[in-house]
Amino acid sequence: MTPLKSIRSPRLKALIAANLLIAAAIVVVPFARSAIGQEGGAVRSVSTYSMAGGNIGGIDAGVLFIVDETHEEMIGLMWNEKSRLIVPIGYRNLNVDAAGGGRPRP
């Protein structure tokens, strides 16, 4: 088989096309738009996180509290055994709470 005939094979053409498509994706994807979940398309800085487990009265499952120390935000998560999903149970902006803008305490 000569080199010219091997380039004409359909299998080789398909492999070359696939590699070109992958190379184009590697170049194009980083320049794509930001994810929908990001705040207004802004890029957030790298954060430091802390986690702590706890309980809430009336709920059998434990709760995981995750604090974003850099942006001073906290989220509470719980495992729902019936649906077998992690369920968010609350979000707090710790800056707002520290400034007295949070919910009033009973």
N, C-alpha and C positions, 0 to 999 in steps of 0.2 A: 504494500500500500504506500503510495507516495504521499508526501506531506500535504500536497494540494488536495488530494482526495479525502484525507482525514479531516480537513477543515470544512469540507462540504457535507460531512455527515450530520444528519439532523440532531443526533444526540449531543454532539459537540456544540452546535449552534445554540441549542437550548441551554447548555451549561454556560456558555459565554453570555447569553442574554440574561440569565439568572444572576451571574456575577456582576454584570453592569447594573442591574436593577438594585442589587444589594449595595453596591458602591454608591449609587445615587442616593439611596435612602440614608446611608451613613453621613453623607454630606448635607442633605436637605433637612433631616429630622431635627438637628440641634437649632436650626433657624426657624422652626415652626412656632406657631403661637403658643402662649403659655396655657396651662391646664385651666379648666373652667373653675375649679375649686380655689384657685389662688385669688387673693384679695385684689381686685381691680387690675390683675395682670402684673402687679408689682412683685419683684423678686425679694423674698425674705432672706435675711442673713442666716448663717449657720447658728443653730441653737444648742443650748445645753438643757437636758431634761432630767427631772427627778421623778421617781414613782414611789407611791406608798399605797398599801392596801388598807382597807377599813371596812366597817359595817355601817349600815343605815338601818334604823329601827323599822321593823315591819317587813323587811326584805331578808329572805333566807340566804340569798347569794351575796358573796362579798363584792366590794366595790374597789376599783382601781382608780386612784387619782394620779394624773400625769400633769406635772407642772413644767411649762416652758419657761425656764429661768431667764432667758435672754429677752423674750417679748412679754414676760410677766403675765402669762395666761395659764388657766388651769381647766382641765376637762375631767369629768368623772365617767367611768365606763363600767358596765356590768355585763356578765354573761347570762343570757337567757337560755335556760336548758331546753325549753319546749321548741323554740325556733332554731336553737343551736347557733346563735349569732351574738356578736358583741353589740350591746345597745348603749348609745350615749345617754347619760342621765342628766348631764348639766355642764355648762360652760361658765367660767367667770373670768373677767378681765381684772387682774389683781391691782393694776394701777387705779382703776375706777373705784374699786373697793377701798383701797388705802386712802383715796381722796375723799371718802365719805359719800360717793355717788352710787353705792350699791344699794341693795334692798335694805329697808329698815329692819333692825332686829327687834323681836318681840320682847 
